Amino acid sequence: MASIKKQTPLFDWHKAHGANVVEFGDYLMPIWYASARAEHLAVVSQAGLFDTSHMATLRVFGKDAFELLQWCFTRNLNACVGKDNAPLTDGKCVYGAFLDEQGRAIDDCIVYKLMDGEFMIEVNASMGGPAAKHLTEQAKGKDVKIVDLTDQVGKIDIQGPASIKIMAKLLKNPEAVFDKLPYFSAKGHFDPESTLAAQVQLLDGTPILLSRSGYTGEVGFELFVGRAHTVKLWELIMAAGQEFGLTACGLAARDSLRTGAVLPLSHQDIGPWTFIHHPWPFALPFAPGGESFTKAFLGSAALEQASDAPWTLTFVGNDLRKVDAHEAKVFHDGKEIGIVLTCATDMAIGRHEGRIYSLTSPDKPEGLSIKGLCCGYIKVGTKLVPGTTVELRDGKRALPVVIETDVRPDRSARKALKTFF
Amino acid sequence: MFPAECKYTKNHEFLKPLGDGTAVVGITSYAQEALGDVVFVQLPEVGTSFATGDEFGTVESVKTVSECYLPTGGEVVEVNADLEAHPEFMNEDAYGKGWMVKIKLVGDLNSELLDAAAYEAHVASEAH
């Protein structure tokens, strides 16, 4: 029997604006409107708007909420913010994962500390139920409640350098909102009953939670709003963004942008294998030197003992051609060494004498024509050093690609907000 | 919806006979819309001969890599070199500046090619 797919509150808007719709998880989502390429480029140079209401949101609260997350989450909440590894304080958020006892990834997520005993967790589409179940099992005997808010919250991401100017037009007190709002921090709340709700409001008083984060590598915000207000918020942003070239974006651009930003897609790049050798070491609480962890957590013993765990590595090709990630294998020195997890094309980058430049690179050579490069992740049995060339082969082509530590350079996500006015 | 002067395959290539023993081949407007942005096109060498149904090139979009099969037998007499710099022509104008190859027709025209109405019915049946 075919399952009934869910729709976000914006589904009718997407259809009315020419979206190509695909099934993604339990949802019907836009994959692109007129052009995935134009959408990708808009986020890098102007701004793009994404319906991310399919993502799942959990509320974790109570006296022992911190203790539960400190056990289940891969980041050390006492030492995870900024270069100095400061504790996670009110209004800060942090990226990490939930692992099982064998050290395999259940899902990745962002944990927000809203206030003492009050956390919000953003997990992936269709993961609200499983993540809530996992946390509830681990919470036995603890004073903590876990509530899946997914169907009560609408989520919209605005990403790209024009995001700040666009949101400034829509907020009651933009100077106060953008003041002291570093990467991975948040203000406000979507629940009018919350004491935080006064911090961030639309001009009509609708409260939102505004998080300076995203999944594109470019500066911007993830916005959480009461579900009934989702379409209104989307239309307000689209109208305010018109003068800045704001473009509605689908999942294809989201996928190519996040790959260029070296971010994983859960259940594709991370999943039921040991979460230890991958391009996201910051997701684990490594002590200086990277040999041990600063805390014990669910799965940590398995990670410390892992001896034959696979290596997930980042690659970038020499042109924009892709392979089919579902069937492609990785070859090195003529031997098959692994599989391809993701293969996408970052349309905003090109190579010149081996080095990768972005459309926005200030030192981009004059006349360099940027057409895009294929990029993604492979999972192989042995470590390969950056600069190593491997070959990706599907049934149709064999592509040489290079192991790299980064993909799209000069991303804007971490730049000071004041530089965008 | 689909140009009446063209013939079509179920794999969504079109063949536009020019009346002088040659024909232009490309992918249909329906195909380019389903593929999304075309980002790379691989074309054959001029002078290559293909039988009906032979793969003559590939079209890579943001979504996938698709093979293109020649609608009827022929020898390639010209390829659209503009597609190397402007693969987006296939999205913008599938039957015009997005053409792929020009062939000299060899042998009988493939009798299984569809006319515009039959192709439209085929597209409608695929969509459901």
Chai-1 contact restraints between the chains, C-beta under 6 A:
chainA,res_idxA,chainB,res_idxB,connection_type,confidence,min_distance_angstrom,max_distance_angstrom,comment,restraint_id
A,W32,B,G36,contact,1.0,0.0,6.0,A-B,restraint_1
A,S35,B,D37,contact,1.0,0.0,6.0,A-B,restraint_2
A,A36,B,G36,contact,1.0,0.0,6.0,A-B,restraint_3
A,A36,B,D37,contact,1.0,0.0,6.0,A-B,restraint_4
A,A36,B,V62,contact,1.0,0.0,6.0,A-B,restraint_5
A,R37,B,D37,contact,1.0,0.0,6.0,A-B,restraint_6
A,A252,B,V62,contact,1.0,0.0,6.0,A-B,restraint_7
A,L320,B,V39,contact,1.0,0.0,6.0,A-B,restraint_8
A,R321,B,F40,contact,1.0,0.0,6.0,A-B,restraint_9
A,K396,B,V65,contact,1.0,0.0,6.0,A-B,restraint_10
